Protein backbone atom coordinates (compact mmCIF):
# COMPACT_ATOMS: atom_id res chain seq x y z
CA UNK A 1 0.00 0.00 0.00
CA UNK A 2 1.44 3.41 -0.96
CA UNK A 3 2.46 5.81 1.78
CA UNK A 4 0.49 9.06 2.00
CA UNK A 5 2.26 12.06 0.48
CA UNK A 6 2.42 13.61 3.97
CA UNK A 7 4.54 10.66 5.15
CA UNK A 8 6.86 11.01 2.15
CA UNK A 9 7.19 14.74 2.83
CA UNK A 10 8.16 14.05 6.46
CA UNK A 11 10.78 11.53 5.31
CA UNK A 12 12.22 14.08 2.87
CA UNK A 13 12.31 16.83 5.47
CA UNK A 14 14.23 14.50 7.78
CA UNK A 15 16.87 14.04 5.07
CA UNK A 16 15.76 10.64 3.81
CA UNK A 17 15.02 9.29 0.38
CA UNK A 18 12.89 6.44 -0.91
CA UNK A 19 11.94 4.16 -3.76
CA UNK A 20 8.42 4.30 -5.15
CA UNK A 21 6.43 2.83 -8.02
CA UNK A 22 5.18 5.14 -10.76
CA UNK A 23 1.99 3.10 -10.60
CA UNK A 24 1.27 4.38 -7.08
CA UNK A 25 2.03 8.11 -7.33
CA UNK A 26 1.07 10.96 -9.60
CA UNK A 27 4.21 12.83 -10.67
CA UNK A 28 2.52 16.22 -10.31
CA UNK A 29 1.96 15.52 -6.61
CA UNK A 30 5.57 14.43 -6.16
CA UNK A 31 6.90 17.47 -8.00
CA UNK A 32 5.57 19.67 -5.21
CA UNK A 33 7.57 17.92 -2.49
CA UNK A 34 10.76 16.58 -4.06
CA UNK A 35 12.29 20.02 -4.21
CA UNK A 36 12.72 19.64 -0.44
CA UNK A 37 15.03 16.63 -0.85
CA UNK A 38 18.55 16.71 0.47
CA UNK A 39 21.08 16.51 -2.35
CA UNK A 40 22.53 13.32 -0.86
CA UNK A 41 19.12 11.60 -0.84
CA UNK A 42 17.81 9.29 -3.55
CA UNK A 43 14.41 9.21 -5.21
CA UNK A 44 14.15 5.96 -7.16
CA UNK A 45 11.05 5.54 -9.32
CA UNK A 46 10.27 1.99 -10.44
CA UNK A 47 7.89 1.34 -13.35
CA UNK A 48 8.88 4.73 -14.77
CA UNK A 49 7.68 3.73 -18.25
CA UNK A 50 4.14 4.41 -17.00
CA UNK A 51 4.87 8.15 -16.83
CA UNK A 52 5.17 10.31 -19.93
CA UNK A 53 8.48 11.82 -20.97
CA UNK A 54 7.24 15.25 -19.83
CA UNK A 55 6.31 13.85 -16.41
CA UNK A 56 9.73 12.23 -16.01
CA UNK A 57 11.46 15.46 -16.96
CA UNK A 58 9.31 17.46 -14.55
CA UNK A 59 10.24 15.18 -11.65
CA UNK A 60 13.92 15.27 -12.61
CA UNK A 61 13.89 19.07 -12.84
CA UNK A 62 12.14 19.55 -9.50
CA UNK A 63 14.50 17.25 -7.59
CA UNK A 64 18.00 18.41 -6.66
CA UNK A 65 20.61 17.42 -9.27
CA UNK A 66 21.40 13.71 -9.30
CA UNK A 67 18.66 12.75 -6.83
CA UNK A 68 16.08 11.25 -9.22
CA UNK A 69 16.67 7.76 -10.60
CA UNK A 70 14.25 6.05 -12.94
CA UNK A 71 13.90 2.30 -13.42
CA UNK A 72 12.08 1.33 -16.59
C-alpha positions in Angstrom: 0.0 0.0 0.0 1.4 3.4 -1.0 2.5 5.8 1.8 0.5 9.1 2.0 2.3 12.1 0.5 2.4 13.6 4.0 4.5 10.7 5.1 6.9 11.0 2.2 7.2 14.7 2.8 8.2 14.0 6.5 10.8 11.5 5.3 12.2 14.1 2.9 12.3 16.8 5.5 14.2 14.5 7.8 16.9 14.0 5.1 15.8 10.6 3.8 15.0 9.3 0.4 12.9 6.4 -0.9 11.9 4.2 -3.8 8.4 4.3 -5.1 6.4 2.8 -8.0 5.2 5.1 -10.8 2.0 3.1 -10.6 1.3 4.4 -7.1 2.0 8.1 -7.3 1.1 11.0 -9.6 4.2 12.8 -10.7 2.5 16.2 -10.3 2.0 15.5 -6.6 5.6 14.4 -6.2 6.9 17.5 -8.0 5.6 19.7 -5.2 7.6 17.9 -2.5 10.8 16.6 -4.1 12.3 20.0 -4.2 12.7 19.6 -0.4 15.0 16.6 -0.9 18.5 16.7 0.5 21.1 16.5 -2.3 22.5 13.3 -0.9 19.1 11.6 -0.8 17.8 9.3 -3.5 14.4 9.2 -5.2 14.2 6.0 -7.2 11.1 5.5 -9.3 10.3 2.0 -10.4 7.9 1.3 -13.3 8.9 4.7 -14.8 7.7 3.7 -18.2 4.1 4.4 -17.0 4.9 8.1 -16.8 5.2 10.3 -19.9 8.5 11.8 -21.0 7.2 15.2 -19.8 6.3 13.9 -16.4 9.7 12.2 -16.0 11.5 15.5 -17.0 9.3 17.5 -14.5 10.2 15.2 -11.6 13.9 15.3 -12.6 13.9 19.1 -12.8 12.1 19.6 -9.5 14.5 17.3 -7.6 18.0 18.4 -6.7 20.6 17.4 -9.3 21.4 13.7 -9.3 18.7 12.8 -6.8 16.1 11.2 -9.2 16.7 7.8 -10.6 14.2 6.0 -12.9 13.9 2.3 -13.4 12.1 1.3 -16.6 
